[in-house]
Amino acid sequence: MAKNEKKKKSTFQKITMVIVWLMLIITVGAVVLSSLVPFM
């Protein structure tokens, strides 16, 4: 992690970003759903 050269994102980094975004979306979705359920 010492070298911080500019280079194209590796496949692993892309997969990590996708997983992070999916987790964020799922978390937000779960919070929204749990807050909406009482009103249904």
N, C-alpha and C positions, 0 to 999 in steps of 0.2 A: 504493500500500500504506500510505500515511500515514493516510488516513481508515479508521477501523475501526468503522464504524457497524453496528448490529445490523439485519440485513435477511435476507429469505429467500435461501436458497442459489440461485444461478443454475444454469441448465441445465449450463453448462460445469463448475461446481464439482461437481455431482452426477455427471457423466460421469467427472470426474477421480477422485472418491472410488471409484466402481465399478471403474475401471481399477486403482487402487492396491490395492483389496481383492482383485481377481482375481489380480494379480501376487503378492500375499502368499500367497493360497491355493495358487496354482500352485507357488510356491517351496517352501512347506512340503510340499506333496504330492510334489514331486520329491525332496526330501530323505528323506521317509519311504519312498518307493518305492526309492530307491537304497540305503537301509539295510536294506530287506526282501529285495531281490533275492538276496543271497547265501544266504539261508535257504530259498529256494524250491527 
